[in-house]
C-alpha cells in the first residue's frame, strides 16, 4: 500500500495573530483520506507521519546479510 502525506493550513482558519488550523493527512492513490489529524503550525510532516498512522515511532528497515 502506498500513501501520500500532505500538510495544509485550512483556508479561512487564520485569525488575527493566530496561525490557523493545520492538518496533516495520509491519502490513498485515489485521493481518499486514510488518516488525518490536527498538528501544530511549526510541526514537521516527517515527524508526525508515524503517530498519524498509529505507530509510536518510525520503523527502521533492517538489512539482512
C-alpha positions in Angstrom: 0.0 0.0 0.0 1.3 3.4 -0.9 0.2 6.6 0.8 0.9 10.3 0.1 1.3 12.6 3.1 0.4 16.2 2.8 0.1 19.1 5.3 -2.1 22.1 4.9 -3.5 25.1 6.7 -7.2 25.3 6.5 -8.3 28.2 4.4 -10.2 30.8 6.4 -9.0 29.4 9.8 -6.3 32.1 10.3 -7.5 34.7 12.9 -5.8 37.9 13.9 -2.4 37.0 15.5 -3.1 33.2 15.2 -1.6 30.7 12.7 -4.8 29.0 11.9 -5.7 25.3 11.9 -3.0 23.0 10.4 -3.8 19.4 9.3 -1.7 16.6 8.1 -3.3 13.8 6.1 -2.3 10.4 4.6 -4.0 9.8 1.3 -4.5 6.7 -0.8 -3.6 6.9 -4.5 -7.3 7.6 -5.4 -7.3 10.6 -3.1 -9.4 9.2 -0.3 -8.1 10.0 3.2 -6.6 7.1 5.2 -5.8 9.2 8.3 -5.9 12.9 9.3 -5.1 14.9 12.4 -4.6 18.5 13.5 -1.0 19.4 14.2 0.8 22.5 15.5 1.8 25.1 12.9 5.5 24.5 13.4 5.4 20.7 13.2 7.4 18.8 10.6 5.5 16.4 8.3 8.2 13.8 8.7 7.9 13.7 12.5 4.1 13.3 12.6 3.7 10.6 10.0 4.2 7.6 12.3 1.8 8.8 15.0 -0.7 9.7 12.2 -0.7 6.1 11.1 -0.8 4.7 14.6 2.8 3.8 15.0 4.7 5.1 18.1 7.9 5.7 16.1 9.1 5.1 12.5 10.2 1.5 11.8 13.8 1.1 10.5 14.4 -1.3 7.7 16.8 -4.0 8.7 19.3 -5.2 6.1 19.9 -9.0 6.2 23.3 -10.1 5.1 
